[in-house]
Amino acid sequence: MALPVLFLSHGSPMHAIEPGAVRGAWQRIARELPRPKAILIASAHWDTDVPEVTAAEEPETIHDFYGFPKALYQIQYPAKGLPALAFHVEKLLKENRMEAKTDPVRGLDHGAWSPLLHMYPEADVPVVQAAVQTALGPKHHLALGKAVGPLADEGVLIIGSGHMTHNLRDRAAGGPAPYAVRFQGWVKERIDAHAIDELADYRSVTPDGARAHPTDEHFLPLFFALGAAGGRYKAERLYDGIEMGALAMDAYRFHAA
C-alpha cells in the first residue's frame, strides 16, 4: 500500500524544547501512518541552483539558526542517511529531464529534524533531505514532486517541510492576523478543488499572497508535496494553528485517489 504524502509547517526550532500543540499533531500524524522504510523530506532551509539530495550515511544535525537558548544547539537527531535512496532520487529526476546532484556531506537542517524529532523520536528511520530551488518557482516544484512520487509506493514517506505563511516581520503577540487566516482558507479551497495552477500563481491571484510569503522558499515544499501526491489526490488538513500572530502552521496529508 502506498504511503500518503505530507506537507508540514515546521515552525520555530523552539518546538524542539518547548511544549506546543503542533508537537502533538506531528506525533499523532506519525502514529497514524504505516512505518516508512525511509523518509524523503524537502526543507525550505536548503536552497540550491539545481535539485540536490543528501547522500551522507550519517548526516549531521545542522543548527541553522542564531540567538536561541544553548539547549537547542545541544539537540542531535542521529537518523541514518540512505545513499541508495539518494541515488535513486537522482536517477528519477534525471529520467524526468531534470538536472540533479547528490551531496555526500550535507546534514539535516531544522526544517527536517524539527518535526521528525517528534514524529520519530528514536531517529530509527533513515532520512534523505531534498533542497528547494527558490529561483525556479512553484511549477518546478510540482514537477520535482511528481518525479519522486512513485517512491511512496516503495514505502518512502515523502514530506514537504515549509510554512503555510512565513512573514517573520509580522510576528506579534495576540490573535491571528486576518490576512494569515484568509490565506489559509484560500489555499485550502484551492487544494480541495485541485486548482493547482491557480495556487501556483498565488502571488498574482490573491492579494494576501505576497504578504503571507515575502519570498517563496517556505511555500515551495507544499508544491513538492502536491506534485508527489499526484493529480487525483484526496487532501486532509490535519492542523491549522497560527503562532505568533502570523505564522500559520498548517499540516496536510495527501492520499492517492
Helices and strands as residue ranges (DSSP letters): E 5-9, G 13-16, H 21-31, E 38-47, E 52-54, H 70-73, H 83-95, E 101-103, H 110-119, E 127-132, G 134-136, H 137-148, G 149-154, E 156-162, G 168-170, H 178-192, H 196-200, H 202-205, H 209-212, H 220-229, E 234-239, E 242-243, E 247-248, E 251-255
